[in-house]
Amino acid sequence: MKFHWFLPTNGDSRHIVGGGHGLPAGAAGGDRPPSRSYLGQIAAGAEDLGFEGALTPAGAWCDDAWLSTAFLVEATRRLKFLVAFRPGLVSPTLAAQMAATYQWQSEGRLLLNVVTGGEAHEQRAYGDFLDKEARYARTDEFLHIVRELWKGDPVTFRGEHLAVEEARLARLPDPVPPLYFGGSSAAAGPVAARHCDVYLTWGEPPAAVAKKIEWIRGLAATEGRTLGFGIRLHVITRDTAAEAWAQAARLLDGVDPATIERVQAGLRRSESEGQRRMLDLHGGSRDGLEISPNLWAGVGLVRGGAGTALVGSHEEVADRIAEYHALGLDEFILSGYPHLEEAYWFGEGVLPILERRGLWTHPGRPAASPSLVPFAAS
């Protein structure tokens, strides 16, 4: 398994920080600003603990992912950066060039998270007036062009939404960055099947996740492709279950009903099928938030996007991760409030358990040194 952490480029806090799908710019932010120094602490800690990479979000509610992570390359040695970006806001040729430059300068530490965009009002703020179906059609064309450019040959393409003529890159990405892609709508599935390397889902109960994996696997098979699968979750893990649930209650106690009502109203504007599924898990109510063993939907009351958390003792959280892994999930993109401290709770509490079970190995641990030969005096 691979584990990734999260860089809160909208700010961090000891409380749940809003932001994400359906929320306008300015709706997010915490009492820890996303400075280069603070994000650098999170990235360096995640690297030391054994996380493979760090997801950085995209949208009007947070800082730019490309620039934020580029500043952090020098603060880390091994950590990869899963940069979220939206096809159509830049040309496919420029995006392919940016990725190649990033791979060159970071020595191969770029991963790409393709976000088509499920919020029409936010897309319009960026000058994009296509409807949802057209946005996915454009993403399909965009990723086709980018993939062809990364092969090194000149590309001429004319589609319904995009066109390039004799496009070519002076430098190819080495390695080609894998594409991560999430989307639960009927329009999203075929695009994921044709182009992505890792399909991502938000943290739904295992039975729902299993159905989604089966759906995407079937679509990928028709394209002659095999994909990897990952899940996006928050985590609250402590030495005991009681301590973990007490922390979840504390996070929720810090949110007043008016804030929940305001945020839920904003999220209901979303065109994202994944966001609708997140809203259905809690229905806007504080009651019955443990929707599956150790899976808590409280985060989604005040945050768009990923709205569920694994809550429990280190052993319980490890058990739930193992269950998701058995369904076919190999990559776990995690976060928690505050992100610096929660990275250590998970990294020091859960990862060693998974390592003892043979499910995970620290990606940065040096190989064992050969035994020293005793020095013999001559």
SERO-712111 format. One record per residue (C-alpha): residue number from 1; residue in three letters; x, y negated, z. Coordinates in steps of 0.05 Angstrom, whole numbers, plus 5000, padded with zeros to 4 digits. Layout:
<sites>
+-----+------+------+------+------+
!  nr ! rest !   px !   py !   pz !
+-----+------+------+------+------+
! NUM !  ALA !    X !    Y !    Z !
...
+-----+------+------+------+------+
</sites>
This chain:
<sites>
+-----+------+------+------+------+
!  nr ! rest !   px !   py !   pz !
+-----+------+------+------+------+
!   1 !  MET ! 5000 ! 5000 ! 5000 !
!   2 !  LYS ! 5019 ! 4927 ! 4989 !
!   3 !  PHE ! 4999 ! 4871 ! 5036 !
!   4 !  HIS ! 4995 ! 4798 ! 5018 !
!   5 !  TRP ! 4982 ! 4739 ! 5064 !
!   6 !  PHE ! 4949 ! 4671 ! 5049 !
!   7 !  LEU ! 4976 ! 4600 ! 5045 !
!   8 !  PRO ! 4923 ! 4551 ! 5071 !
!   9 !  THR ! 4937 ! 4493 ! 5024 !
!  10 !  ASN ! 4872 ! 4460 ! 5049 !
!  11 !  GLY ! 4898 ! 4457 ! 5121 !
!  12 !  ASP ! 4898 ! 4504 ! 5180 !
!  13 !  SER ! 4870 ! 4507 ! 5250 !
!  14 !  ARG ! 4855 ! 4549 ! 5311 !
!  15 !  HIS ! 4784 ! 4545 ! 5286 !
!  16 !  ILE ! 4753 ! 4568 ! 5220 !
!  17 !  VAL ! 4771 ! 4519 ! 5165 !
!  18 !  GLY ! 4719 ! 4508 ! 5111 !
!  19 !  GLY ! 4732 ! 4507 ! 5037 !
!  20 !  GLY ! 4724 ! 4552 ! 4977 !
!  21 !  HIS ! 4668 ! 4567 ! 4930 !
!  22 !  GLY ! 4610 ! 4519 ! 4928 !
!  23 !  LEU ! 4641 ! 4466 ! 4973 !
!  24 !  PRO ! 4661 ! 4397 ! 4947 !
!  25 !  ALA ! 4729 ! 4364 ! 4953 !
!  26 !  GLY ! 4737 ! 4336 ! 5022 !
!  27 !  ALA ! 4693 ! 4389 ! 5055 !
!  28 !  ALA ! 4754 ! 4428 ! 5077 !
!  29 !  GLY ! 4812 ! 4412 ! 5121 !
!  30 !  GLY ! 4841 ! 4430 ! 5188 !
!  31 !  ASP ! 4881 ! 4397 ! 5243 !
!  32 !  ARG ! 4946 ! 4427 ! 5216 !
!  33 !  PRO ! 4960 ! 4392 ! 5150 !
!  34 !  PRO ! 4987 ! 4436 ! 5094 !
!  35 !  SER ! 5057 ! 4405 ! 5096 !
!  36 !  ARG ! 5115 ! 4438 ! 5061 !
!  37 !  SER ! 5145 ! 4450 ! 5130 !
!  38 !  TYR ! 5084 ! 4485 ! 5158 !
!  39 !  LEU ! 5070 ! 4526 ! 5095 !
!  40 !  GLY ! 5144 ! 4544 ! 5095 !
!  41 !  GLN ! 5137 ! 4572 ! 5166 !
!  42 !  ILE ! 5079 ! 4616 ! 5144 !
!  43 !  ALA ! 5115 ! 4640 ! 5081 !
!  44 !  ALA ! 5179 ! 4656 ! 5118 !
!  45 !  GLY ! 5141 ! 4692 ! 5173 !
!  46 !  ALA ! 5101 ! 4732 ! 5123 !
!  47 !  GLU ! 5165 ! 4752 ! 5087 !
!  48 !  ASP ! 5200 ! 4775 ! 5151 !
!  49 !  LEU ! 5139 ! 4815 ! 5173 !
!  50 !  GLY ! 5136 ! 4854 ! 5108 !
!  51 !  PHE ! 5082 ! 4821 ! 5066 !
!  52 !  GLU ! 5093 ! 4829 ! 4992 !
!  53 !  GLY ! 5066 ! 4762 ! 4971 !
!  54 !  ALA ! 5021 ! 4703 ! 4990 !
!  55 !  LEU ! 4957 ! 4681 ! 4955 !
!  56 !  THR ! 4950 ! 4607 ! 4943 !
!  57 !  PRO ! 4879 ! 4583 ! 4924 !
!  58 !  ALA ! 4856 ! 4537 ! 4869 !
!  59 !  GLY ! 4802 ! 4484 ! 4869 !
!  60 !  ALA ! 4786 ! 4412 ! 4886 !
!  61 !  TRP ! 4783 ! 4429 ! 4960 !
!  62 !  CYS ! 4858 ! 4447 ! 4966 !
!  63 !  ASP ! 4926 ! 4426 ! 4940 !
!  64 !  ASP ! 4951 ! 4450 ! 4873 !
!  65 !  ALA ! 4976 ! 4522 ! 4876 !
!  66 !  TRP ! 5031 ! 4518 ! 4824 !
!  67 !  LEU ! 5066 ! 4458 ! 4856 !
!  68 !  SER ! 5055 ! 4481 ! 4928 !
!  69 !  THR ! 5087 ! 4549 ! 4917 !
!  70 !  ALA ! 5144 ! 4522 ! 4874 !
!  71 !  PHE ! 5166 ! 4480 ! 4934 !
!  72 !  LEU ! 5168 ! 4544 ! 4976 !
!  73 !  VAL ! 5212 ! 4587 ! 4931 !
!  74 !  GLU ! 5275 ! 4560 ! 4964 !
!  75 !  ALA ! 5245 ! 4572 ! 5034 !
!  76 !  THR ! 5240 ! 4646 ! 5021 !
!  77 !  ARG ! 5283 ! 4702 ! 4991 !
!  78 !  ARG ! 5236 ! 4758 ! 4970 !
!  79 !  LEU ! 5164 ! 4736 ! 4980 !
!  80 !  LYS ! 5122 ! 4732 ! 4916 !
!  81 !  PHE ! 5070 ! 4678 ! 4904 !
!  82 !  LEU ! 5001 ! 4698 ! 4880 !
!  83 !  VAL ! 4982 ! 4633 ! 4845 !
!  84 !  ALA ! 4908 ! 4623 ! 4832 !
!  85 !  PHE ! 4893 ! 4584 ! 4768 !
!  86 !  ARG ! 4833 ! 4570 ! 4723 !
!  87 !  PRO ! 4836 ! 4587 ! 4649 !
!  88 !  GLY ! 4811 ! 4530 ! 4606 !
!  89 !  LEU ! 4836 ! 4473 ! 4648 !
!  90 !  VAL ! 4904 ! 4477 ! 4612 !
!  91 !  SER ! 4920 ! 4506 ! 4544 !
!  92 !  PRO ! 4938 ! 4580 ! 4542 !
!  93 !  THR ! 5005 ! 4564 ! 4510 !
!  94 !  LEU ! 5023 ! 4516 ! 4567 !
!  95 !  ALA ! 5000 ! 4566 ! 4619 !
!  96 !  ALA ! 5042 ! 4621 ! 4588 !
!  97 !  GLN ! 5102 ! 4573 ! 4586 !
!  98 !  MET ! 5091 ! 4553 ! 4659 !
!  99 !  ALA ! 5090 ! 4626 ! 4680 !
! 100 !  ALA ! 5154 ! 4640 ! 4642 !
! 101 !  THR ! 5189 ! 4580 ! 4673 !
! 102 !  TYR ! 5165 ! 4601 ! 4742 !
! 103 !  GLN ! 5192 ! 4671 ! 4733 !
! 104 !  TRP ! 5259 ! 4644 ! 4709 !
! 105 !  GLN ! 5268 ! 4595 ! 4766 !
! 106 !  SER ! 5241 ! 4641 ! 4821 !
! 107 !  GLU ! 5276 ! 4703 ! 4795 !
! 108 !  GLY ! 5211 ! 4740 ! 4782 !
! 109 !  ARG ! 5168 ! 4722 ! 4842 !
! 110 !  LEU ! 5104 ! 4700 ! 4807 !
! 111 !  LEU ! 5038 ! 4737 ! 4810 !
! 112 !  LEU ! 4977 ! 4705 ! 4777 !
! 113 !  ASN ! 4905 ! 4705 ! 4803 !
! 114 !  VAL ! 4857 ! 4688 ! 4747 !
! 115 !  VAL ! 4797 ! 4648 ! 4772 !
! 116 !  THR ! 4745 ! 4635 ! 4718 !
! 117 !  GLY ! 4705 ! 4589 ! 4763 !
! 118 !  GLY ! 4635 ! 4600 ! 4791 !
! 119 !  GLU ! 4617 ! 4528 ! 4809 !
! 120 !  ALA ! 4590 ! 4487 ! 4752 !
! 121 !  HIS ! 4593 ! 4422 ! 4791 !
! 122 !  GLU ! 4667 ! 4431 ! 4807 !
! 123 !  GLN ! 4683 ! 4452 ! 4735 !
! 124 !  ARG ! 4649 ! 4389 ! 4710 !
! 125 !  ALA ! 4693 ! 4348 ! 4757 !
! 126 !  TYR ! 4752 ! 4376 ! 4719 !
! 127 !  GLY ! 4720 ! 4360 ! 4652 !
! 128 !  ASP ! 4694 ! 4430 ! 4637 !
! 129 !  PHE ! 4621 ! 4432 ! 4617 !
! 130 !  LEU ! 4614 ! 4504 ! 4594 !
! 131 !  ASP ! 4562 ! 4548 ! 4627 !
! 132 !  LYS ! 4583 ! 4611 ! 4665 !
! 133 !  GLU ! 4575 ! 4660 ! 4607 !
! 134 !  ALA ! 4616 ! 4615 ! 4562 !
! 135 !  ARG ! 4670 ! 4606 ! 4615 !
! 136 !  TYR ! 4680 ! 4682 ! 4617 !
! 137 !  ALA ! 4682 ! 4685 ! 4541 !
! 138 !  ARG ! 4735 ! 4630 ! 4542 !
! 139 !  THR ! 4774 ! 4668 ! 4596 !
! 140 !  ASP ! 4774 ! 4729 ! 4550 !
! 141 !  GLU ! 4804 ! 4688 ! 4493 !
! 142 !  PHE ! 4853 ! 4653 ! 4539 !
! 143 !  LEU ! 4881 ! 4717 ! 4568 !
! 144 !  HIS ! 4886 ! 4748 ! 4499 !
! 145 !  ILE ! 4929 ! 4690 ! 4475 !
! 146 !  VAL ! 4973 ! 4690 ! 4537 !
! 147 !  ARG ! 4984 ! 4765 ! 4534 !
! 148 !  GLU ! 5004 ! 4760 ! 4460 !
! 149 !  LEU ! 5051 ! 4702 ! 4474 !
! 150 !  TRP ! 5086 ! 4742 ! 4528 !
! 151 !  LYS ! 5102 ! 4795 ! 4475 !
! 152 !  GLY ! 5147 ! 4745 ! 4440 !
! 153 !  ASP ! 5115 ! 4741 ! 4371 !
! 154 !  PRO ! 5084 ! 4678 ! 4340 !
! 155 !  VAL ! 5010 ! 4675 ! 4356 !
! 156 !  THR ! 4955 ! 4646 ! 4313 !
! 157 !  PHE ! 4885 ! 4654 ! 4340 !
! 158 !  ARG ! 4818 ! 4622 ! 4327 !
! 159 !  GLY ! 4761 ! 4639 ! 4373 !
! 160 !  GLU ! 4695 ! 4608 ! 4394 !
! 161 !  HIS ! 4727 ! 4567 ! 4449 !
! 162 !  LEU ! 4803 ! 4566 ! 4438 !
! 163 !  ALA ! 4851 ! 4562 ! 4379 !
! 164 !  VAL ! 4926 ! 4561 ! 4372 !
! 165 !  GLU ! 4969 ! 4561 ! 4310 !
! 166 !  GLU ! 5040 ! 4589 ! 4306 !
! 167 !  ALA ! 5047 ! 4586 ! 4381 !
! 168 !  ARG ! 5111 ! 4616 ! 4409 !
! 169 !  LEU ! 5151 ! 4614 ! 4474 !
! 170 !  ALA ! 5224 ! 4595 ! 4476 !
! 171 !  ARG ! 5232 ! 4637 ! 4540 !
! 172 !  LEU ! 5193 ! 4700 ! 4557 !
! 173 !  PRO ! 5174 ! 4716 ! 4629 !
! 174 !  ASP ! 5218 ! 4770 ! 4659 !
! 175 !  PRO ! 5182 ! 4808 ! 4687 !
! 176 !  VAL ! 5114 ! 4793 ! 4658 !
! 177 !  PRO ! 5073 ! 4770 ! 4718 !
! 178 !  PRO ! 5015 ! 4818 ! 4735 !
! 179 !  LEU ! 4946 ! 4789 ! 4729 !
! 180 !  TYR ! 4898 ! 4794 ! 4788 !
! 181 !  PHE ! 4825 ! 4783 ! 4773 !
! 182 !  GLY ! 4761 ! 4781 ! 4813 !
! 183 !  GLY ! 4689 ! 4777 ! 4790 !
! 184 !  SER ! 4625 ! 4814 ! 4807 !
! 185 !  SER ! 4580 ! 4791 ! 4750 !
! 186 !  ALA ! 4563 ! 4830 ! 4687 !
! 187 !  ALA ! 4603 ! 4779 ! 4647 !
! 188 !  ALA ! 4665 ! 4788 ! 4691 !
! 189 !  GLY ! 4672 ! 4863 ! 4686 !
! 190 !  PRO ! 4692 ! 4871 ! 4613 !
! 191 !  VAL ! 4742 ! 4814 ! 4617 !
! 192 !  ALA ! 4775 ! 4846 ! 4678 !
! 193 !  ALA ! 4777 ! 4913 ! 4643 !
! 194 !  ARG ! 4811 ! 4885 ! 4581 !
! 195 !  HIS ! 4863 ! 4840 ! 4613 !
! 196 !  CYS ! 4876 ! 4847 ! 4688 !
! 197 !  ASP ! 4927 ! 4891 ! 4723 !
! 198 !  VAL ! 4895 ! 4889 ! 4792 !
! 199 !  TYR ! 4820 ! 4880 ! 4803 !
! 200 !  LEU ! 4802 ! 4844 ! 4867 !
! 201 !  THR ! 4739 ! 4847 ! 4909 !
! 202 !  TRP ! 4719 ! 4809 ! 4971 !
! 203 !  GLY ! 4709 ! 4848 ! 5035 !
! 204 !  GLU ! 4643 ! 4884 ! 5028 !
! 205 !  PRO ! 4624 ! 4948 ! 5066 !
! 206 !  PRO ! 4661 ! 5009 ! 5039 !
! 207 !  ALA ! 4601 ! 5038 ! 5002 !
! 208 !  ALA ! 4592 ! 4974 ! 4963 !
! 209 !  VAL ! 4666 ! 4969 ! 4948 !
! 210 !  ALA ! 4666 ! 5041 ! 4923 !
! 211 !  LYS ! 4610 ! 5025 ! 4873 !
! 212 !  LYS ! 4647 ! 4964 ! 4847 !
! 213 !  ILE ! 4711 ! 5005 ! 4838 !
! 214 !  GLU ! 4672 ! 5058 ! 4800 !
! 215 !  TRP ! 4642 ! 5004 ! 4755 !
! 216 !  ILE ! 4708 ! 4972 ! 4737 !
! 217 !  ARG ! 4743 ! 5039 ! 4728 !
! 218 !  GLY ! 4690 ! 5059 ! 4678 !
! 219 !  LEU ! 4697 ! 4995 ! 4638 !
! 220 !  ALA ! 4773 ! 5000 ! 4639 !
! 221 !  ALA ! 4770 ! 5072 ! 4614 !
! 222 !  THR ! 4731 ! 5049 ! 4552 !
! 223 !  GLU ! 4789 ! 5001 ! 4539 !
! 224 !  GLY ! 4840 ! 5057 ! 4548 !
! 225 !  ARG ! 4868 ! 5023 ! 4610 !
! 226 !  THR ! 4880 ! 5041 ! 4683 !
! 227 !  LEU ! 4877 ! 4985 ! 4735 !
! 228 !  GLY ! 4900 ! 4976 ! 4806 !
! 229 !  PHE ! 4850 ! 4952 ! 4859 !
! 230 !  GLY ! 4856 ! 4904 ! 4917 !
! 231 !  ILE ! 4812 ! 4871 ! 4970 !
! 232 !  ARG ! 4810 ! 4802 ! 5001 !
! 233 !  LEU ! 4796 ! 4800 ! 5076 !
! 234 !  HIS ! 4808 ! 4759 ! 5139 !
! 235 !  VAL ! 4835 ! 4796 ! 5200 !
! 236 !  ILE ! 4828 ! 4787 ! 5275 !
! 237 !  THR ! 4870 ! 4842 ! 5308 !
! 238 !  ARG ! 4892 ! 4847 ! 5380 !
! 239 !  ASP ! 4919 ! 4897 ! 5430 !
! 240 !  THR ! 4848 ! 4915 ! 5450 !
! 241 !  ALA ! 4781 ! 4912 ! 5414 !
! 242 !  ALA ! 4752 ! 4869 ! 5470 !
! 243 !  GLU ! 4806 ! 4816 ! 5459 !
! 244 !  ALA ! 4794 ! 4816 ! 5383 !
! 245 !  TRP ! 4719 ! 4808 ! 5389 !
! 246 !  ALA ! 4729 ! 4754 ! 5441 !
! 247 !  GLN ! 4771 ! 4716 ! 5391 !
! 248 !  ALA ! 4717 ! 4724 ! 5337 !
! 249 !  ALA ! 4665 ! 4697 ! 5386 !
! 250 !  ARG ! 4710 ! 4638 ! 5403 !
! 251 !  LEU ! 4717 ! 4621 ! 5329 !
! 252 !  LEU ! 4642 ! 4622 ! 5320 !
! 253 !  ASP ! 4628 ! 4584 ! 5385 !
! 254 !  GLY ! 4668 ! 4526 ! 5356 !
! 255 !  VAL ! 4617 ! 4517 ! 5299 !
! 256 !  ASP ! 4553 ! 4479 ! 5310 !
! 257 !  PRO ! 4487 ! 4500 ! 5276 !
! 258 !  ALA ! 4485 ! 4436 ! 5235 !
! 259 !  THR ! 4552 ! 4452 ! 5203 !
! 260 !  ILE ! 4529 ! 4523 ! 5186 !
! 261 !  GLU ! 4465 ! 4495 ! 5154 !
! 262 !  ARG ! 4504 ! 4444 ! 5114 !
! 263 !  VAL ! 4556 ! 4493 ! 5089 !
! 264 !  GLN ! 4504 ! 4546 ! 5071 !
! 265 !  ALA ! 4465 ! 4495 ! 5031 !
! 266 !  GLY ! 4528 ! 4479 ! 4992 !
! 267 !  LEU ! 4545 ! 4552 ! 4981 !
! 268 !  ARG ! 4475 ! 4568 ! 4955 !
! 269 !  ARG ! 4491 ! 4523 ! 4895 !
! 270 !  SER ! 4545 ! 4571 ! 4873 !
! 271 !  GLU ! 4537 ! 4609 ! 4808 !
! 272 !  SER ! 4586 ! 4662 ! 4833 !
! 273 !  GLU ! 4556 ! 4732 ! 4840 !
! 274 !  GLY ! 4611 ! 4748 ! 4890 !
! 275 !  GLN ! 4591 ! 4688 ! 4932 !
! 276 !  ARG ! 4518 ! 4709 ! 4930 !
! 277 !  ARG ! 4538 ! 4778 ! 4956 !
! 278 !  MET ! 4577 ! 4745 ! 5012 !
! 279 !  LEU ! 4516 ! 4703 ! 5031 !
! 280 !  ASP ! 4472 ! 4765 ! 5031 !
! 281 !  LEU ! 4516 ! 4798 ! 5083 !
! 282 !  HIS ! 4497 ! 4749 ! 5138 !
! 283 !  GLY ! 4436 ! 4713 ! 5111 !
! 284 !  GLY ! 4458 ! 4648 ! 5145 !
! 285 !  SER ! 4446 ! 4678 ! 5214 !
! 286 !  ARG ! 4493 ! 4687 ! 5273 !
! 287 !  ASP ! 4458 ! 4753 ! 5290 !
! 288 !  GLY ! 4480 ! 4821 ! 5266 !
! 289 !  LEU ! 4547 ! 4798 ! 5239 !
! 290 !  GLU ! 4582 ! 4865 ! 5246 !
! 291 !  ILE ! 4556 ! 4891 ! 5180 !
! 292 !  SER ! 4599 ! 4954 ! 5180 !
! 293 !  PRO ! 4645 ! 4983 ! 5234 !
! 294 !  ASN ! 4696 ! 4928 ! 5250 !
! 295 !  LEU ! 4674 ! 4886 ! 5189 !
! 296 !  TRP ! 4649 ! 4818 ! 5212 !
! 297 !  ALA ! 4613 ! 4768 ! 5167 !
! 298 !  GLY ! 4621 ! 4708 ! 5213 !
! 299 !  VAL ! 4674 ! 4672 ! 5172 !
! 300 !  GLY ! 4626 ! 4666 ! 5114 !
! 301 !  LEU ! 4579 ! 4623 ! 5154 !
! 302 !  VAL ! 4626 ! 4563 ! 5146 !
! 303 !  ARG ! 4674 ! 4583 ! 5091 !
! 304 !  GLY ! 4663 ! 4596 ! 5017 !
! 305 !  GLY ! 4695 ! 4654 ! 4981 !
! 306 !  ALA ! 4722 ! 4710 ! 5023 !
! 307 !  GLY ! 4675 ! 4711 ! 5084 !
! 308 !  THR ! 4688 ! 4775 ! 5122 !
! 309 !  ALA ! 4741 ! 4796 ! 5172 !
! 310 !  LEU ! 4766 ! 4861 ! 5200 !
! 311 !  VAL ! 4760 ! 4854 ! 5275 !
! 312 !  GLY ! 4785 ! 4903 ! 5327 !
! 313 !  SER ! 4845 ! 4934 ! 5361 !
! 314 !  HIS ! 4907 ! 4946 ! 5319 !
! 315 !  GLU ! 4889 ! 5020 ! 5314 !
! 316 !  GLU ! 4818 ! 5005 ! 5293 !
! 317 !  VAL ! 4839 ! 4955 ! 5239 !
! 318 !  ALA ! 4891 ! 5006 ! 5214 !
! 319 !  ASP ! 4835 ! 5058 ! 5210 !
! 320 !  ARG ! 4790 ! 5012 ! 5169 !
! 321 !  ILE ! 4848 ! 4995 ! 5122 !
! 322 !  ALA ! 4862 ! 5069 ! 5113 !
! 323 !  GLU ! 4788 ! 5080 ! 5095 !
! 324 !  TYR ! 4790 ! 5026 ! 5042 !
! 325 !  HIS ! 4855 ! 5055 ! 5016 !
! 326 !  ALA ! 4822 ! 5123 ! 5009 !
! 327 !  LEU ! 4771 ! 5090 ! 4962 !
! 328 !  GLY ! 4827 ! 5070 ! 4915 !
! 329 !  LEU ! 4849 ! 5002 ! 4942 !
! 330 !  ASP ! 4924 ! 4994 ! 4944 !
! 331 !  GLU ! 4932 ! 4918 ! 4954 !
! 332 !  PHE ! 4905 ! 4879 ! 5013 !
! 333 !  ILE ! 4904 ! 4803 ! 5012 !
! 334 !  LEU ! 4894 ! 4780 ! 5084 !
! 335 !  SER ! 4888 ! 4716 ! 5125 !
! 336 !  GLY ! 4868 ! 4692 ! 5194 !
! 337 !  TYR ! 4862 ! 4630 ! 5236 !
! 338 !  PRO ! 4912 ! 4601 ! 5248 !
! 339 !  HIS ! 4951 ! 4633 ! 5192 !
! 340 !  LEU ! 5019 ! 4629 ! 5225 !
! 341 !  GLU ! 4999 ! 4664 ! 5289 !
! 342 !  GLU ! 4951 ! 4714 ! 5257 !
! 343 !  ALA ! 5006 ! 4737 ! 5209 !
! 344 !  TYR ! 5046 ! 4759 ! 5270 !
! 345 !  TRP ! 4987 ! 4793 ! 5304 !
! 346 !  PHE ! 4976 ! 4835 ! 5242 !
! 347 !  GLY ! 5048 ! 4844 ! 5222 !
! 348 !  GLU ! 5072 ! 4865 ! 5290 !
! 349 !  GLY ! 5008 ! 4902 ! 5310 !
! 350 !  VAL ! 4979 ! 4938 ! 5249 !
! 351 !  LEU ! 5035 ! 4946 ! 5199 !
! 352 !  PRO ! 5078 ! 4990 ! 5246 !
! 353 !  ILE ! 5018 ! 5036 ! 5255 !
! 354 !  LEU ! 5008 ! 5043 ! 5180 !
! 355 !  GLU ! 5083 ! 5055 ! 5172 !
! 356 !  ARG ! 5081 ! 5111 ! 5224 !
! 357 !  ARG ! 5024 ! 5142 ! 5185 !
! 358 !  GLY ! 5065 ! 5141 ! 5121 !
! 359 !  LEU ! 5019 ! 5091 ! 5086 !
! 360 !  TRP ! 5065 ! 5031 ! 5083 !
! 361 !  THR ! 5139 ! 5014 ! 5080 !
! 362 !  HIS ! 5170 ! 4945 ! 5092 !
! 363 !  PRO ! 5189 ! 4920 ! 5022 !
! 364 !  GLY ! 5248 ! 4880 ! 5047 !
! 365 !  ARG ! 5280 ! 4928 ! 5095 !
! 366 !  PRO ! 5351 ! 4944 ! 5073 !
! 367 !  ALA ! 5370 ! 5016 ! 5061 !
! 368 !  ALA ! 5402 ! 5052 ! 5119 !
! 369 !  SER ! 5477 ! 5041 ! 5122 !
! 370 !  PRO ! 5521 ! 5101 ! 5111 !
! 371 !  SER ! 5551 ! 5131 ! 5173 !
! 372 !  LEU ! 5616 ! 5098 ! 5192 !
! 373 !  VAL ! 5677 ! 5143 ! 5187 !
! 374 !  PRO ! 5719 ! 5139 ! 5250 !
! 375 !  PHE ! 5784 ! 5102 ! 5239 !
! 376 !  ALA ! 5845 ! 5147 ! 5245 !
! 377 !  ALA ! 5909 ! 5113 ! 5264 !
! 378 !  SER ! 5968 ! 5131 ! 5220 !
+-----+------+------+------+------+
</sites>
